[in-house]
Amino acid sequence: MTMESAPVAPASLSTRRDAPWALQWIPIVVGALTATALSSILITFAATVGLGVTSAAPTWRDASWALWLLSGIYLILQALISFGCGGYIAGRTQAPIEFSHTEDIERRDGFHGIAAWALAVVLGLLLAAFIGMAASRPSSLATPPSATEPSILSYEIDQLFRAGRNRPANVDLTSARAEAGRILLTSSSHSGVSTEDHGYLVQMVTGATGLTGADAERRVDAVISDSRAAIRRARASTTILAFSIATALLLAAVAAWAGAEAGGRHRDGMPLSGWMTRSNGFGRRRASTWQRPASPMPE
């Protein structure tokens, strides 16, 4: 009498079923580095040619709304290009897997694109934080930040303490400029500059420039009005910049997903989807239906 045992499924079968949802981190890292590098290059190029909604230069307030809009559109376009390329690299460099369902393959490629997008965003935030820390670190060539006036009001403070030839030489107005700048920052509030602060600014201008009371009051009123407009413009530029960054990052996630799907199709030699392009110039011309050949199971 012979005993027949039930066939045992090979261990590779369960591995083959679980493998499609395991992320391959080398393609993800490569795609994230590609997206970060390309985005940095494009942003540096835009900053070089003068595209930007805000700047530390005194002429930043001369930028028009058209330039702000153009800068926001460029920020979105560079995100689409950079993260689309990063997602494509993440999908193209994956090792092919044995899986028969088209939707699952495309979804897996898309997940790799999203992972590359998330890693690139984290890398970009870390890079921006390091640059900000290096720029704000005090040095022997720069005064401490607590002793300087607000950078957005430097020109208005220059107007406030502008004097003729009667000013004594080597007069240090650093502390006075910083204090006046902090007072001028309150001009954008609902209540504006208080009466006490207004009188104090008049006294500072009179003592530093030698102007009479009426002339000093007119100068203080003009500088307060200019400061209010400068702060309002700085807030508008900051809002546009934040909205452009948020929109660019959200659209970059979509571009990374689509790029990863395109890279996966090129990896498998299949044509792109109809919404991507009408033909696939990089792969072989095949039928539009994605049917992966079934590989023989080990005996």
Sine and cosine of phi, psi and omega as CSV:
sin_phi,cos_phi,sin_psi,cos_psi,sin_omega,cos_omega
0.00,0.00,0.79,-0.61,-0.05,-1.00
-0.97,-0.23,0.60,-0.80,0.03,-1.00
-0.97,-0.23,0.78,-0.62,0.03,-1.00
-0.95,-0.30,0.84,-0.54,0.01,-1.00
-1.00,-0.03,0.50,-0.86,0.02,-1.00
-0.93,0.36,0.60,-0.80,0.00,-1.00
-0.90,0.44,0.71,-0.71,0.00,-1.00
-0.99,-0.11,0.76,-0.65,0.01,-1.00
-0.93,0.37,0.71,-0.70,0.02,-1.00
-0.89,0.45,0.45,-0.89,-0.02,-1.00
-0.91,0.41,-0.42,0.91,-0.03,-1.00
-0.94,0.34,-0.31,0.95,-0.02,-1.00
-0.93,0.38,-0.74,0.68,0.03,-1.00
-0.91,0.41,-0.58,0.81,0.04,-1.00
-0.91,0.41,-0.60,0.80,-0.01,-1.00
-0.93,0.36,-0.53,0.85,0.02,-1.00
-0.97,0.22,-0.54,0.84,-0.03,-1.00
-1.00,0.07,-0.41,0.91,-0.09,-1.00
-0.88,0.47,-0.59,0.81,-0.06,-1.00
-0.85,0.52,-0.42,0.91,-0.04,-1.00
-0.98,-0.21,0.19,0.98,0.10,-1.00
-1.00,-0.04,0.79,-0.61,-0.02,-1.00
-0.97,0.23,0.64,-0.76,0.10,-0.99
-0.99,-0.16,0.93,-0.36,-0.20,-0.98
-0.98,0.18,-0.41,0.91,0.03,-1.00
-0.90,0.43,-0.75,0.66,0.09,-1.00
-0.88,0.48,-0.56,0.83,0.00,-1.00
-0.91,0.42,-0.72,0.70,0.00,-1.00
-0.90,0.43,-0.67,0.74,0.01,-1.00
-0.89,0.45,-0.69,0.73,0.03,-1.00
-0.90,0.43,-0.64,0.77,0.02,-1.00
-0.91,0.41,-0.68,0.73,0.03,-1.00
-0.90,0.43,-0.62,0.79,0.04,-1.00
-0.90,0.44,-0.71,0.71,0.01,-1.00
-0.90,0.43,-0.67,0.74,0.00,-1.00
-0.91,0.42,-0.69,0.72,-0.01,-1.00
-0.91,0.42,-0.71,0.70,-0.02,-1.00
-0.92,0.39,-0.63,0.78,0.04,-1.00
-0.91,0.42,-0.65,0.76,0.03,-1.00
-0.89,0.45,-0.64,0.77,0.01,-1.00
-0.91,0.42,-0.70,0.71,-0.03,-1.00
-0.93,0.37,-0.63,0.78,0.02,-1.00
-0.93,0.38,-0.64,0.77,0.05,-1.00
-0.89,0.45,-0.65,0.76,0.05,-1.00
-0.89,0.46,-0.68,0.73,0.01,-1.00
-0.90,0.43,-0.65,0.76,0.04,-1.00
-0.91,0.41,-0.52,0.85,0.00,-1.00
-0.93,0.36,-0.65,0.76,-0.03,-1.00
-0.99,0.11,-0.08,1.00,0.12,-0.99
0.98,-0.21,0.20,0.98,0.06,-1.00
-0.99,0.15,0.82,-0.58,0.00,-1.00
0.10,-0.99,0.52,-0.85,0.02,-1.00
-0.99,-0.11,-0.17,0.99,0.04,-1.00
-0.46,-0.89,0.42,-0.91,-0.04,-1.00
-0.32,-0.95,0.35,-0.94,0.07,-1.00
-0.99,0.10,-0.13,0.99,0.00,-1.00
-0.96,0.29,0.50,-0.87,0.01,-1.00
-0.90,0.44,-0.36,0.93,-0.05,-1.00
-1.00,0.00,0.17,0.99,-0.03,-1.00
-0.90,0.44,-0.49,0.87,-0.05,-1.00
-0.97,0.26,-0.17,0.99,0.05,-1.00
-0.98,0.19,-0.13,0.99,-0.02,-1.00
-0.93,0.38,0.66,-0.75,-0.02,-1.00
-1.00,-0.01,0.16,-0.99,0.05,-1.00
-0.90,0.44,-0.52,0.85,0.03,-1.00
-0.90,0.44,-0.64,0.77,0.04,-1.00
-0.92,0.38,-0.63,0.78,0.06,-1.00
-0.88,0.47,-0.70,0.71,0.01,-1.00
-0.90,0.43,-0.67,0.74,0.03,-1.00
-0.89,0.45,-0.63,0.78,0.02,-1.00
-0.91,0.41,-0.65,0.76,0.04,-1.00
-0.90,0.43,-0.66,0.75,0.03,-1.00
-0.91,0.42,-0.66,0.75,0.03,-1.00
-0.89,0.45,-0.63,0.78,0.02,-1.00
-0.88,0.47,-0.63,0.78,0.02,-1.00
-0.94,0.34,-0.67,0.74,-0.02,-1.00
-0.90,0.43,-0.66,0.75,0.00,-1.00
-0.92,0.40,-0.53,0.85,0.06,-1.00
-0.92,0.39,-0.65,0.76,0.03,-1.00
-0.89,0.46,-0.69,0.73,-0.01,-1.00
-0.93,0.38,-0.74,0.67,-0.09,-1.00
-0.91,0.42,-0.78,0.62,-0.07,-1.00
-0.97,0.24,-0.44,0.90,0.13,-0.99
-0.90,0.43,-0.68,0.73,0.06,-1.00
-0.91,0.41,-0.65,0.76,0.04,-1.00
-0.89,0.46,-0.67,0.74,0.07,-1.00
-0.90,0.43,-0.61,0.79,0.04,-1.00
-0.89,0.46,-0.69,0.73,0.03,-1.00
-0.89,0.46,-0.66,0.75,0.00,-1.00
-0.90,0.44,-0.61,0.80,0.02,-1.00
-0.99,0.17,-0.55,0.83,-0.07,-1.00
-0.96,0.27,-0.54,0.84,-0.09,-1.00
-1.00,-0.02,0.09,1.00,0.07,-1.00
-0.95,0.32,0.50,-0.87,0.11,-0.99
-0.96,0.27,0.73,-0.68,0.00,-1.00
-0.90,0.43,0.55,-0.84,-0.02,-1.00
-0.86,-0.51,0.34,-0.94,0.02,-1.00
-1.00,-0.06,0.99,-0.13,-0.01,-1.00
-0.51,-0.86,0.68,-0.74,-0.22,-0.98
-0.99,-0.16,-0.24,0.97,-0.10,-1.00
-1.00,-0.05,0.81,-0.59,-0.04,-1.00
-0.90,0.44,-0.70,0.72,-0.05,-1.00
-0.89,0.46,-0.63,0.77,-0.01,-1.00
-0.93,0.36,-0.60,0.80,0.03,-1.00
-0.91,0.41,-0.72,0.70,0.01,-1.00
-0.91,0.42,-0.61,0.79,0.02,-1.00
-0.92,0.40,-0.63,0.78,0.03,-1.00
-0.91,0.41,-0.67,0.74,0.06,-1.00
-0.89,0.46,-0.65,0.76,0.03,-1.00
-0.89,0.45,-0.62,0.79,0.05,-1.00
-0.89,0.46,-0.60,0.80,0.06,-1.00
-0.91,0.40,-0.61,0.80,0.07,-1.00
-0.91,0.42,-0.65,0.76,0.04,-1.00
-0.91,0.41,-0.63,0.77,0.03,-1.00
-0.90,0.43,-0.65,0.76,0.06,-1.00
-0.91,0.42,-0.63,0.78,0.05,-1.00
-0.88,0.47,-0.72,0.69,-0.01,-1.00
-0.89,0.45,-0.68,0.73,0.02,-1.00
-0.91,0.41,-0.61,0.79,0.03,-1.00
-0.92,0.40,-0.61,0.80,0.05,-1.00
-0.90,0.44,-0.69,0.73,0.03,-1.00
-0.89,0.45,-0.68,0.73,0.04,-1.00
-0.89,0.46,-0.63,0.77,0.04,-1.00
-0.91,0.42,-0.64,0.77,0.04,-1.00
-0.91,0.42,-0.67,0.75,0.04,-1.00
-0.90,0.44,-0.66,0.75,0.02,-1.00
-0.90,0.44,-0.67,0.74,0.03,-1.00
-0.91,0.41,-0.61,0.80,0.03,-1.00
-0.91,0.41,-0.66,0.75,0.02,-1.00
-0.91,0.43,-0.65,0.76,0.03,-1.00
-0.91,0.41,-0.66,0.75,0.03,-1.00
-0.91,0.42,-0.63,0.77,0.04,-1.00
-0.91,0.40,-0.64,0.77,0.01,-1.00
-0.93,0.37,-0.57,0.82,-0.02,-1.00
-0.96,0.27,-0.53,0.85,-0.04,-1.00
-1.00,-0.01,-0.02,1.00,-0.02,-1.00
-0.96,0.27,0.80,-0.60,-0.01,-1.00
-0.93,0.36,0.55,-0.84,0.00,-1.00
-0.69,-0.73,0.04,-1.00,0.00,-1.00
-0.94,0.34,-0.30,0.95,0.00,-1.00
-1.00,-0.08,-0.07,1.00,-0.03,-1.00
-0.76,-0.65,0.59,-0.81,0.05,-1.00
-0.97,0.23,0.39,-0.92,0.03,-1.00
-0.87,0.50,0.55,-0.84,-0.04,-1.00
-0.86,0.51,-0.50,0.86,-0.04,-1.00
-0.93,0.35,-0.31,0.95,-0.05,-1.00
-0.97,-0.22,0.11,0.99,-0.03,-1.00
-0.94,-0.33,0.35,-0.94,0.02,-1.00
-1.00,0.09,0.25,-0.97,0.06,-1.00
-0.87,0.48,0.72,-0.69,-0.08,-1.00
-0.92,0.40,-0.51,0.86,-0.04,-1.00
-0.96,0.28,-0.24,0.97,-0.02,-1.00
-0.90,-0.44,0.33,0.95,-0.04,-1.00
-0.89,0.46,-0.66,0.75,-0.01,-1.00
-0.93,0.38,-0.66,0.75,0.03,-1.00
-0.90,0.44,-0.60,0.80,0.04,-1.00
-0.93,0.36,-0.58,0.82,0.10,-1.00
-0.87,0.49,-0.68,0.74,0.04,-1.00
-0.90,0.44,-0.59,0.81,-0.06,-1.00
-0.91,0.41,-0.65,0.76,-0.07,-1.00
-0.97,-0.24,0.31,0.95,0.01,-1.00
-0.95,0.31,0.79,-0.62,-0.05,-1.00
-0.76,-0.65,0.21,-0.98,0.01,-1.00
-1.00,0.09,-0.51,-0.86,-0.05,-1.00
-1.00,0.10,-0.06,1.00,-0.07,-1.00
-0.99,0.11,-0.07,1.00,-0.02,-1.00
-0.95,0.31,0.71,-0.71,0.05,-1.00
-0.90,0.44,0.48,-0.88,0.00,-1.00
-0.96,0.30,0.43,-0.90,0.08,-1.00
0.85,0.53,0.71,0.70,0.08,-1.00
-1.00,-0.06,0.85,-0.53,-0.02,-1.00
-1.00,0.01,0.92,-0.39,0.02,-1.00
-0.94,-0.35,0.36,0.93,-0.08,-1.00
-0.89,0.45,-0.78,0.63,-0.02,-1.00
-0.92,0.40,-0.60,0.80,0.02,-1.00
-0.92,0.39,-0.64,0.77,0.03,-1.00
-0.91,0.42,-0.67,0.75,0.01,-1.00
-0.90,0.44,-0.68,0.73,0.01,-1.00
-0.92,0.40,-0.66,0.75,0.04,-1.00
-0.91,0.42,-0.59,0.81,0.04,-1.00
-0.90,0.43,-0.64,0.77,0.03,-1.00
-0.92,0.39,-0.57,0.82,0.05,-1.00
-0.94,0.35,-0.65,0.76,-0.01,-1.00
-0.92,0.40,-0.43,0.90,0.05,-1.00
-0.90,0.45,-0.45,0.89,0.02,-1.00
-0.97,0.25,-0.10,0.99,-0.01,-1.00
-0.92,0.38,-0.36,0.93,-0.01,-1.00
-1.00,0.05,-0.05,1.00,0.01,-1.00
-0.97,0.23,0.14,-0.99,-0.02,-1.00
-0.91,0.41,-0.63,0.77,-0.02,-1.00
-0.99,0.10,-0.31,0.95,0.00,-1.00
0.96,0.27,-0.25,-0.97,0.02,-1.00
-0.96,0.29,0.77,-0.63,-0.02,-1.00
-0.94,0.35,0.28,-0.96,0.00,-1.00
-0.89,0.46,-0.63,0.77,0.01,-1.00
-0.90,0.43,-0.69,0.73,0.03,-1.00
-0.92,0.39,-0.58,0.81,0.03,-1.00
-0.89,0.46,-0.72,0.70,0.04,-1.00
-0.90,0.44,-0.58,0.82,0.03,-1.00
-0.92,0.38,-0.61,0.79,0.06,-1.00
-0.91,0.43,-0.62,0.78,0.04,-1.00
-0.89,0.46,-0.67,0.74,0.04,-1.00
-0.89,0.45,-0.66,0.75,0.02,-1.00
-0.90,0.44,-0.67,0.74,0.00,-1.00
-0.92,0.39,-0.65,0.76,0.01,-1.00
-0.89,0.45,-0.68,0.73,-0.01,-1.00
-0.95,0.32,-0.51,0.86,-0.08,-1.00
-1.00,0.00,-0.49,0.87,-0.09,-1.00
-0.92,-0.40,-0.31,0.95,-0.03,-1.00
0.99,0.16,0.20,0.98,0.03,-1.00
-0.96,0.30,0.42,-0.91,0.05,-1.00
-0.97,0.25,0.11,-0.99,-0.08,-1.00
-0.87,0.49,-0.73,0.69,-0.03,-1.00
-0.92,0.40,-0.70,0.72,0.02,-1.00
-0.91,0.42,-0.63,0.78,0.02,-1.00
-0.91,0.41,-0.63,0.78,0.03,-1.00
-0.91,0.41,-0.66,0.75,0.04,-1.00
-0.90,0.44,-0.64,0.77,0.03,-1.00
-0.92,0.40,-0.67,0.74,0.00,-1.00
-0.90,0.44,-0.68,0.73,0.02,-1.00
-0.88,0.47,-0.66,0.75,0.00,-1.00
-0.92,0.39,-0.65,0.76,0.00,-1.00
-0.93,0.36,-0.60,0.80,0.04,-1.00
-0.90,0.44,-0.66,0.75,0.03,-1.00
-0.91,0.42,-0.68,0.73,0.03,-1.00
-0.91,0.41,-0.59,0.80,0.01,-1.00
-0.92,0.40,-0.64,0.77,0.03,-1.00
-0.88,0.47,-0.67,0.74,0.02,-1.00
-0.92,0.39,-0.63,0.78,0.00,-1.00
-0.91,0.41,-0.66,0.75,0.01,-1.00
-0.92,0.39,-0.64,0.77,0.03,-1.00
-0.89,0.46,-0.63,0.77,0.02,-1.00
-0.93,0.36,-0.61,0.79,0.04,-1.00
-0.91,0.41,-0.62,0.78,0.04,-1.00
-0.91,0.41,-0.65,0.76,0.02,-1.00
-0.90,0.45,-0.67,0.74,0.01,-1.00
-0.92,0.40,-0.61,0.80,0.04,-1.00
-0.91,0.41,-0.65,0.76,0.03,-1.00
-0.90,0.44,-0.70,0.72,0.02,-1.00
-0.90,0.44,-0.65,0.76,0.00,-1.00
-0.91,0.42,-0.70,0.72,0.00,-1.00
-0.90,0.43,-0.67,0.74,0.02,-1.00
-0.90,0.43,-0.65,0.76,0.00,-1.00
-0.91,0.42,-0.65,0.76,0.01,-1.00
-0.91,0.42,-0.71,0.70,-0.01,-1.00
-0.89,0.46,-0.70,0.71,0.02,-1.00
-0.90,0.43,-0.66,0.75,0.00,-1.00
-0.89,0.45,-0.65,0.76,-0.01,-1.00
-0.93,0.36,-0.62,0.78,0.03,-1.00
-0.92,0.39,-0.70,0.71,0.04,-1.00
-0.93,0.36,-0.47,0.88,0.05,-1.00
-0.91,0.41,-0.56,0.83,0.06,-1.00
-0.90,0.44,-0.66,0.75,0.05,-1.00
-0.90,0.43,-0.67,0.75,0.01,-1.00
-0.91,0.42,-0.61,0.79,0.03,-1.00
-0.91,0.40,-0.65,0.76,0.04,-1.00
-0.89,0.46,-0.75,0.66,-0.01,-1.00
-0.91,0.42,-0.64,0.77,0.03,-1.00
-0.90,0.43,-0.61,0.79,0.03,-1.00
-0.92,0.39,-0.62,0.78,0.06,-1.00
-0.90,0.43,-0.66,0.75,0.04,-1.00
-0.90,0.43,-0.66,0.75,0.05,-1.00
-0.90,0.44,-0.61,0.79,0.05,-1.00
-0.91,0.41,-0.63,0.78,0.04,-1.00
-0.92,0.38,-0.64,0.77,0.07,-1.00
-0.91,0.42,-0.58,0.81,0.03,-1.00
-0.89,0.47,-0.64,0.77,-0.03,-1.00
-1.00,-0.02,0.06,1.00,0.02,-1.00
0.94,0.33,0.50,0.87,-0.03,-1.00
-0.95,-0.32,0.46,-0.89,0.03,-1.00
-0.94,0.34,0.41,-0.91,0.02,-1.00
-0.95,0.32,0.30,-0.95,0.05,-1.00
-0.92,0.39,0.35,-0.94,-0.04,-1.00
-0.90,0.44,-0.52,0.85,-0.01,-1.00
-0.97,0.24,-0.27,0.96,0.06,-1.00
-1.00,0.07,-0.79,0.61,-0.01,-1.00
-0.31,-0.95,0.29,-0.96,-0.03,-1.00
-0.99,0.15,-0.39,0.92,-0.01,-1.00
-0.56,-0.83,0.32,-0.95,0.01,-1.00
-0.94,-0.34,0.96,-0.30,-0.03,-1.00
-0.99,0.16,-0.25,0.97,-0.05,-1.00
-0.99,-0.13,-0.44,0.90,-0.04,-1.00
-0.97,-0.25,-0.01,-1.00,0.02,-1.00
-0.99,0.17,0.53,-0.85,0.01,-1.00
-0.98,0.20,0.90,-0.43,0.01,-1.00
-0.74,-0.68,-0.11,-0.99,0.05,-1.00
-0.94,0.35,0.44,-0.90,-0.05,-1.00
-0.95,0.30,-0.31,0.95,0.00,-1.00
-0.99,0.13,0.77,-0.64,-0.02,-1.00
-1.00,0.02,0.96,-0.28,0.05,-1.00
-0.80,-0.60,0.97,-0.24,0.01,-1.00
-0.97,0.24,0.69,-0.73,0.01,-1.00
-0.92,0.39,0.67,-0.74,0.02,-1.00
-0.97,0.23,0.79,-0.61,0.01,-1.00
-0.99,0.10,0.56,-0.83,0.00,-1.00
-0.92,0.40,0.67,-0.74,0.03,-1.00
-0.98,0.19,0.58,-0.81,0.03,-1.00
-0.91,0.41,0.62,-0.78,-0.03,-1.00
-0.99,0.12,0.00,0.00,0.00,0.00
